[in-house]
Amino acid sequence: MPTVALLILLIIMMAFIAVIMIRPDITAARGGKILAFLGLFIFPVFAGFAGLGSHIERSKQTSFCLSCHVMEGYGQSLRVDDASYIPAVHYQNNRVPRDEACYTCHTDYTLYSGAIKAKLHGLKHLYVQYLGTPPQSIKLYSPYNNRECLHCHLGARSFEQGAVHTADTQTMADIKSNKLSCVSSGCHSTVHNVANLNKVKFWSPAP
Amino acid sequence: MTQNQFISKRLRAAGILIMLGLLVEALSLIWNHPLSFVAFLGIGGLMMFAGIIIYLVSLVSDPR
């Protein structure tokens, strides 16, 4: 649900609840009881879930991820003027939506994966950012999964018929089963590489 | 205290908490910042939850 629509809905709900607060005696009648049940139970529950969905959608934005200081280098790595940088070449050529660049390649990261523990990791990041001491460097909780690459590249001609990918039948099978990593097997190994950002040129999009 | 007064008092308390919760949610949606999620969940969510509980308890409570 768009944020503006949700805000309008919240204002309507507040007006509805205000009526019940000003005239609680209307709840003595059957119709009033139904109104109170809607205003004080159904609407707030709906608003809570709608708000949660809206916040989760918003957290997928690149600007959200890059608002933490520790992520600055990763944001800069998207503008490196070097086609061997995998995130940069995806970002600059619109192979991922620029406003959701981080999320597109990290769909399983903290808040977005299923387990409660992973969601708590997301809250821990907030704690460390604002109340703790952010680390100098960060790393993924688990090795990068080929699934993140394959949800776009699977079926693509460049992937399915690539000379190295099809060198032998086992290679393709290992890539697809995540036994042979796309990024850490030496094939597409230049990823964010934030330690070397002071040695590279940057690309600037046309204004 | 009559039953009506008791229920009215509980409904007002529930209404205030839920309205404040909705207000916090609205503000958190306007504020584009990672902390807005914490405010939404930790303050708004808690207020709405408390308001809903007070309302539900008022439905089954006997003031006598």
Interface residues (C-beta under 8 A of the other chain):
Chain A: T3 L6 L7 L10 I11 M13 M14 I17 A18 I20 M21 P24 D25 T27 A28 A36 G39 L40 F41 P44 V45 A47 G48 G51 L52 S54 H55 R58 S59 S63 F64 S67 C68 L123 L126 Q129 Y130
Chain B: N4 I7 S8 L11 R12 A14 G15 I16 I18 M19 G21 L22 L23 E25 A26 S28 L29 I30 N32 H33 P34 L35 S36 F37 V38 F40 L41 G44 G45 M48 G51 I52 Y55 L56
